Amino acid sequence: MAIFREKPYTGINFVVDLGNGDEFGPESGLCEVVFPEARVQMLDYRNGNDKESQPRKLQTLTRYGNLLLRRGVIGSLLWYQWWNALRNQDIKATRTITVKLLNEDRSEVVLIWKFLQARPVNYQVSPLNALGLEPLMESLEVAFDRFEME
C-alpha cells in the first residue's frame, strides 16, 4: 500500500477511522494526530565463559507510547462515550484505529497506520476562555497493543 517517492509527503491530508468504519463524517474530522514512539527494548547479556568481555544485545519487550488524537469540539459525545465504556469495565471497548495519509490532491492513500486493540486512556477538553478566539478542542489519548503500517 505504501507509495514511495523522493519528495516527502505533507502531513495535512489524512483521514481517521476510529473503528466504526466512518472516515469522512464530522466525528472523524481530526485536526491533529500525534504518533507514539515504538521501541524494542534490548538487554545486555553475557555468559561468564564468553571469550569477549563486552555483552551482546538480546531483544526483550516491545513498548509503545500512546496515540494522541485532537479535534475541535462539535457537540459529539462519541469520544466521551468510548472512554466511559472503558472506565466502566466494558471489555468490548477496544477498537482498531486506522490513520490514512493522502496525497496532495486527496485522490490516493499513500500510507496507512493501524493501531490494534486500541482503547482510550485519557479524555480532555481545552480550557474555556472568554477572551480567546481559539476553537474549543478535545483530546483523546489512546493506548494500543500493537501497530502496523501498510
Order of alpha helices (4+ residues) and beta strands (2+ residues): beta-beta-beta-beta-beta-alpha-beta-beta-beta-beta
